[in-house]
Amino acid sequence: MTIESHHITVSDVDVEVVRKDIKNLHLGVYPPNGRVRVAAPLILSDEAVRLAVIEKLAWIKRQQTKFAVQPRQSQREMVNGESHYFQGQRYRLRVYEEDCPPRVALHSIAYLDLVIRPGSSAEQREAVLLRWYREQLKLLVPPLMGKWQPLLGVEVAAWGIKKMKTKWGTCNREARRIWLNLELAKKPVHCLEFILVHELVHLLERHHNERFTALMDKFIPQWRLCRDELNQSVLGHDEWTY
């Protein structure tokens, strides 16, 4: 359980320090802006945390540089010719105004067709596309659940999909409920699978500790490659805080 969260500054780097009931210190640099976060044992002093960050400063700077040059989409206007992504593939948007129920369809390997009612706003067009993304994830997730729950020996009580700006997924161990980020519809299926397994493993181990890493290594050895792929992929326009 998180006990305390505060910030310290180390060589002009803002560091969030979260103290938890854990044995070892964990340092991470997170997209989209290279936020630095340290999860530290309750007994570890700020000075010890500061020294640990100093030892990793060169690595932190490299990670922040990677995020700074990472490609990002501009604000989506939902007009012809825009780039949109599905399962890691880039598509050009084609918008058709018709007096019929809105729908989305893929056309070959190049185009994503959006059929909307005449006069629809950009927000209404985006809502149609997001609904389609949600429908596609709802088709993709059940087979993956069916594959991984028996392998891990766990079972969720419920799972869902929602827009999240802070995480790719979350797991509530007490409720045995998993949430997946709607943005995963835009990413390759193996990235979706990695996030799903990550959250299922949290049913076995709450913390990102050695046991958690060992379980991930055992069941999905390529998980680090998937994590890096997600961190290096094109980011949406939204400014994440994760």
N, C-alpha and C positions, 0 to 999 in steps of 0.2 A: 504494500500500500504506500502511495506517495505521502511523505510527511511534510516536506518543505520544498519550495521552489523559489529561487531568486537568481539574480544575474551578477556576474563579475566581469571585469574587463581585463584581458590579458593581451598586452602588446596591440592595443587598438581593436582587438577582436572581442565582440560581445559574446559571452558564454552563459547559457542557461544552465543552472545547476539544480538538479532534482535529486533529493536524497530519498532513498528507498531502503527497505529491509532486504538488501542484497549483499553478497560477499565481495564482489569485484566491481571496479570502476569501468564504465562503458562510455566511450566517446563517439559521437556521430556528427556528420555534417550532412544536412538535409536540403533537398530541393524545395523551392526553385531558387532561393537566394543564398544558399550556403549557410543556413542557420546552424550554429554550433550548440550542441546539447550534451551535457554530461550527466549520466545517471551514476550517483555515487553512494557508497554505503553510509549508513547513518553516522558511523563513528569517524568518518574521514573529514578532516578539517578543510577549510577553503584554501589554505596554503598548500596542502597536499594536492588538491584538485588543480590549483594554479600550476604547480610544478609538472603535473601530468599533461596539462594543456601545452605548456612551454615545450615539452619534449616532442609534441606532435604538431607544432606550429607549421613546419614546412609542409607536412601532409595536409593540414587544414587549408593552407593557402592554395595548394594545388587543387583540392576539391572545390573550393570556392571559385577558382578560376574556371574550372570546367563548367560549373553552373552558370557563370556569368556569360559564357559564349554559347550556351545551349540554345538551339533554335526555338523560337516561340511564335505561336500564331498571333496575328493581330486580332483586334476585336472582330468577331464574326458578324457580318451584315446579312448573311443568308441570301446572297444574290448569285446569279450565274457566274461560273468560273472559279468560285472559291474552292479552296482545298479543304476537304474533310476526310477523316480517317475512320476506318472500320477494320478491326482485327489486324491492325498494323499496316494495312494497305491504304495508300493515298488515293482519293477519288476527287474528281471534279464535280461540283454541284451543278445540276441543271434544274431550274425551277419552272414548273408548268402551272399556270393558273386555270383551274377548271371548276365548274360548279358541281362538285361531287365531294364525297368524304375525303379528307386529306390522307395521303399515304406516302410511303418511301419505298423505293426499289433500287436494287443495284442493277446497272446495265453494263454488261461485259466486265472487264477488269479496270475500266477507266472512269465510269460515271456513276454518280449517286443521284437518282432522280427524285425530286421532291414535288409532289402534286399538292397544291394548296388552293383554297378558295380565293377568288379575286379580291384584292384589297387587303389581304392578310399582312399584318405588321411583321417586322423582323422577329419580335418576341414570339408571335404566334407560330411563325415558321420554325423557329428554334424549338418550340415546345413539341411540335410534330416530330422533329428529328430526335429529340431526347426520348420521346415516348417509344420511338422505333428502337433506339439503342437499348432501352430497358427491356423491350420485348425480346430482343436478340440475346441479351444476357440471361433472361429467364429460360431460354432454350438451351443455352450453353452450360449453365451451372449444374442442373440435375445429374447429367451423366458423370460430371467430374465428382460430384458428391457421392454418387453411387460407386465410383472407383476408389476414392480415397478414404471414406469413412471406415470400410472394412479393413483396409490396409493398416490404418492407424489405430484401429480398435476404439474409435470414438463415434458418437452420434450427436448431432445438433438437434435441439428442440425446434429451432426455426432459423431461417436465413432470409436476408432481404437485400435490396439494392437501393442506394440513395446517393445523391450528390454530396460529396464530402470535399472540403478544401484542405483537410489536415492529414488524411491518411488514405492509403489505398484500400485498407480494410480494417475492421475492428472485431474483437471477440469479447463478449460478455460471458465469462466463465460460469458465473452463478446462474444466469438464465440460459446458458448454453445456446446463445444466439450469435450469429455472425452477420455482419453487414459488409457488403462489397461496394466499392466506389463505382458509380455509373460510368466514370471515365475509362474503366477497364474495357468497355465495349470497343474502344478505339485502339486498344493495344493487342498484340498478338495473343493467341489463345494460350500459349505456354506461359505468358506473363500472368494471365488470369489464373491459370492453374497454380503457379507459384504462390500468388497471394492467397488463394483458397487454402493451400496446404499450410502456409504460414499461420493462418488464423486457426485452422484445425489443430495444429501442433500446440497452440496456446491452451487447448483443452487438456493437454498433457503437462504442459509447463507454462506457468504464468509469465515468468520473466525471460528476458533475452540474455540468458546466462549460458554457461558451458553445456548444460544438459539440453537446452533448447537448440543450440548450434549442432550438437551431436545428433539430435533427432532429425534436424533438417538435412544434415549430411547423409544420414542413413537412408531417408526416404526420397529425397530429391536432391542428389549430389550437385546438380547444375544450378542450384538456387542462387548462387552469387552472380552467375552470368545473367540470370533473369532479373535480379535486382539491379544490376548495372545497366541492363537494357532499358528498364523502366526509368531509371534516373537520367539516362542519356537521350531518351526519346523526346519528340517535339512536345513542348508543354502548351496547354491551352492559354487563353488570354488571362484567365483569372490569376490573381496574385495569391498563391498559397501561403499559409503560415507554417506548413509542416517542413 
